[in-house]
């Protein structure tokens, strides 16, 4: 995805780097995290915003009821990775065909997660323009310090709450018209798991863009190297597709690190360990991924 600014095209990484020069408030965490974390009196607010675009995050013809659900779940997943309790949502909606389905799916998601809709905005664009949907989620930290991507230290262990690859299979089911597409259409935000883990972890994030890419991002934020054993990672598909599953996104499992010797307070899978930063932020089965190889989804 590209952005035009003062006549120059910027890719996503360049654009975010430019934003970092503006996001100087401590709550922004240098734009190195999934959420803003804002102390407010005796409480700490956790805020996040995510968007879905037709043709990029949503397949053509996909029900807007499912789009609304996914919009809610993906934002709440960011709160889950901070151990936050949702307080409410603000929705940004581009009007068009299927608005009634969007409202129905939004109502289902609000009821499922027991979170209130607080407001938002609506717009209308030319009929042929891809539709864009945005959502801001506001939460209250249940533990401080609020977990970040940046706390992992050498000697820690690396864990994952559940299998990856389910969303990949779900999209294939959606496009083929056979099988169960639920994992792709209506992912789950692991809010209770995040709250349970928040007091224990040294770092945590949700897996949205692919396990290997997100592990590399967490390692970079922590100025460490994550050594991942591929066969230790639980996958939702058969062994022949393990490499794909490790790189596919949209699973929203929680990736976290624990101090050496600590055990998680819930069922989880140890997939590696944290080492002193070497030449690469990620080792897969003892070696850095090949230069230029795809680790996950990038705009």
C-alpha positions in Angstrom: 0.0 0.0 0.0 1.4 3.4 -0.9 0.7 7.0 0.2 1.3 10.2 -1.7 2.8 13.1 0.2 4.0 16.3 -1.3 4.3 14.7 -4.7 6.4 11.7 -3.5 5.2 8.2 -3.1 5.9 6.6 0.4 5.7 3.0 1.3 4.2 2.0 4.6 7.5 1.8 6.4 8.6 5.2 5.2 5.2 6.7 6.2 5.3 5.3 9.7 8.9 6.5 10.1 7.7 10.0 9.2 4.9 9.7 11.7 7.4 8.8 14.4 8.8 12.3 14.2 5.4 13.6 15.1 4.4 11.0 17.7 6.6 12.2 20.5 4.2 11.7 23.4 5.3 8.9 25.7 1.8 7.2 25.3 2.6 6.6 21.6 5.5 4.2 22.6 7.4 5.5 19.6 4.9 3.8 17.3 6.8 0.6 18.0 3.8 -1.1 19.6 0.2 -2.1 18.7 -1.5 0.3 21.1 -1.1 3.7 22.7 -0.8 3.5 26.5 -2.0 6.6 28.3 -1.8 7.0 32.2 -4.9 8.9 33.3 -5.1 9.4 37.1 -5.3 6.1 38.8 -6.1 4.3 35.6 -4.2 3.5 32.4 -6.0 3.8 29.1 -5.1 1.5 26.1 -6.1 2.7 22.7 -5.8 1.2 19.2 -7.1 1.8 15.7 -7.3 -0.6 12.8 -8.8 -0.6 9.3 -10.1 -3.0 6.7 -10.1 -2.3 3.0 -12.2 -4.2 0.4 -9.9 -6.1 -2.0 -7.0 -6.0 0.5 -8.4 -7.4 3.8 -11.8 -8.4 2.5 -12.5 -10.6 -0.4 -14.9 -9.2 -3.1 -18.4 -10.3 -2.3 -17.6 -11.1 1.3 -20.5 -10.5 3.7 -20.2 -7.1 5.5 -21.6 -8.9 8.6 -18.4 -10.8 8.7 -16.4 -7.7 7.9 -17.9 -5.9 10.9 -17.1 -8.9 13.2 -13.5 -9.0 12.0 -13.1 -5.3 12.4 -14.1 -5.6 16.1 -12.1 -8.7 16.7 -8.9 -7.4 15.2 -9.0 -4.3 17.3 -9.9 -6.1 20.5 -7.0 -8.5 19.8 -4.6 -5.6 20.1 -6.2 -4.8 23.5 -5.8 -8.5 24.4 -2.1 -8.3 23.8 -1.9 -5.5 26.4 -4.1 -7.4 29.0 -6.7 -4.6 28.7 -10.4 -4.7 29.5 -12.4 -3.1 26.6 -14.3 0.0 27.5 -15.9 0.9 24.1 -15.6 1.3 20.4 -15.7 4.1 17.8 -16.5 3.0 14.2 -15.7 4.6 10.9 -18.0 3.4 8.1 -18.1 4.1 4.4 -21.7 3.8 3.3 -22.8 1.6 0.4 -24.4 -1.7 -0.4 -24.8 -4.1 2.5 -24.9 -1.5 5.3 -27.7 -3.5 7.0 -25.5 -6.6 7.0 -22.7 -4.5 8.5 -25.0 -3.3 11.3 -26.1 -6.9 12.0 -22.6 -8.2 12.2 -21.5 -5.3 14.4 -24.4 -6.0 16.8 -23.3 -9.7 17.0 -19.7 -8.8 17.8 -20.7 -6.1 20.4 -22.9 -8.7 22.1 -20.3 -11.5 21.9 -17.5 -9.4 23.5 -19.9 -7.4 25.7 -18.4 -4.1 24.6 -20.4 -0.9 23.9 -20.4 1.2 20.8 -19.7 4.8 21.8 -19.8 6.6 18.5 -17.8 7.1 15.2 -18.3 8.6 11.8 -19.8 7.8 8.4 -18.7 8.9 4.9 -19.8 8.2 1.3 -17.4 7.9 -1.6 -17.8 7.4 -5.4 -19.5 4.1 -6.2 -16.4 2.4 -7.7 -14.1 3.3 -4.9 -13.0 0.4 -2.6 -14.7 0.7 0.7 -12.8 1.3 3.9 -13.9 0.5 7.4 -12.1 1.7 10.5 -12.5 1.2 14.3 -10.9 2.6 17.4 -11.0 0.4 20.5 -10.5 1.9 24.0 -9.5 -0.2 26.9 -8.4 -0.1 30.6 -5.2 -1.7 31.6 -5.7 -4.5 34.1 -2.0 -4.7 35.0 0.8 -2.2 35.0 3.3 -1.9 33.6 1.3 -2.7 30.4 3.0 -5.4 28.3 4.8 -4.2 25.2 6.8 -5.8 22.4 10.0 -4.5 23.9 10.5 -6.3 27.1 11.9 -9.7 26.1 15.4 -10.4 27.5 18.1 -13.0 26.8 17.3 -16.2 28.7 13.5 -15.7 28.4 11.4 -18.4 26.7 9.1 -17.8 23.7 5.5 -19.1 23.8 2.4 -19.1 21.6 -1.2 -19.6 22.8 -2.4 -21.8 19.9 -2.0 -23.0 16.4 -1.3 -20.8 13.3 -2.6 -21.5 9.8 -6.3 -21.8 10.6 -7.1 -18.5 8.8 -5.2 -19.6 5.8 -7.4 -22.7 5.6 -10.5 -20.5 6.2 -9.7 -18.2 3.3 -9.2 -21.2 1.0 -12.6 -22.6 2.2 -14.2 -19.2 1.5 -12.9 -19.0 -2.0 -13.6 -22.7 -2.9 -17.1 -22.7 -1.3 -16.3 -25.8 0.6 -15.2 -26.3 4.2 -15.3 -24.1 7.2 -14.2 -20.4 6.7 -14.9 -19.3 10.3 -11.3 -18.9 11.3 -10.8 -16.3 8.5 -14.2 -14.6 8.6 -14.7 -14.4 12.3 -11.4 -14.6 14.3 -11.4 -14.6 18.1 -9.8 -11.9 20.3 -8.2 -13.7 23.2 -9.1 -11.1 25.8 -9.3 -13.4 28.9 -6.0 -15.0 27.9 -4.3 -11.6 27.6 -5.5 -10.5 31.0 -4.3 -13.7 32.6 -0.9 -13.4 30.9 -0.3 -9.7 31.5 1.2 -10.0 35.0 3.6 -12.8 33.9 5.0 -11.9 30.5 8.1 -9.8 29.7 6.7 -9.0 26.2 3.6 -9.8 24.3 1.8 -9.1 21.0 -0.9 -10.7 18.8 0.0 -12.6 15.7 -1.7 -10.7 12.9 0.8 -10.6 10.1 2.4 -14.0 10.4 4.3 -15.7 13.3 7.8 -15.3 11.8 7.3 -11.7 10.9 5.7 -10.8 14.2 8.4 -12.7 16.2 11.0 -10.8 14.2 9.3 -7.5 15.1 9.1 -8.4 18.8 12.8 -9.4 18.8 13.8 -6.1 17.1 11.7 -4.1 19.6 13.4 -5.9 22.4 16.9 -5.6 20.8 17.3 -9.3 21.0 17.2 -12.4 18.8 14.4 -14.9 18.9 15.4 -18.5 18.2 12.3 -20.4 17.0 12.0 -24.1 16.5 9.7 -24.6 13.6 8.5 -28.1 14.7 7.6 -26.7 18.1 5.0 -24.4 16.6 1.5 -25.8 16.6 -0.2 -25.6 13.2 -3.8 -26.0 12.1 -2.9 -27.8 8.9 -0.9 -30.8 7.8 2.9 -31.0 8.0 3.5 -30.3 4.3 2.2 -26.8 4.8 4.1 -25.9 7.9 6.2 -23.3 6.2 3.1 -21.5 4.9 1.4 -21.6 8.3 4.3 -20.0 10.0 4.1 -17.1 7.5 0.4 -16.7 7.2 -1.4 -14.0 9.2 -4.9 -13.4 10.6 -4.7 -16.0 13.4 -4.6 -13.6 16.3 -2.9 -16.0 18.7 -0.8 -14.3 21.4 3.0 -14.5 21.1 4.7 -13.9 24.5 7.9 -14.3 26.4 8.4 -15.5 30.0 11.4 -15.3 32.3 13.5 -18.5 32.3 11.9 -21.3 34.4 8.5 -19.6 34.5 5.4 -21.4 33.3 2.3 -19.7 31.7 -0.9 -19.6 33.7 -2.8 -21.2 30.8 -2.2 -23.8 28.2 0.4 -22.6 25.7 3.2 -23.9 23.5 6.9 -23.1 24.1 8.3 -22.5 20.6 11.8 -21.1 21.3 14.0 -18.8 23.4 15.4 -15.3 23.5 19.1 -14.8 22.9 21.5 -11.9 22.9 21.0 -9.9 19.8 23.1 -11.3 17.0 23.3 -10.5 13.3 19.6 -11.2 12.8 16.5 -10.7 15.0 15.2 -14.1 14.1 16.7 -17.6 13.9 14.6 -20.4 12.5 15.9 -23.8 13.3 19.2 -22.3 14.2 19.7 -20.1 11.1 18.5 -16.7 9.9 15.8 -16.9 7.2 17.2 -16.4 3.8 17.8 -12.7 2.9 14.7 -11.3 1.2 12.5 -14.3 2.0 8.9 -13.6 3.0 8.3 -13.9 6.7 4.6 -12.7 6.7 2.2 -10.1 5.3 3.4 -6.6 4.7 1.5 -3.8 3.0 
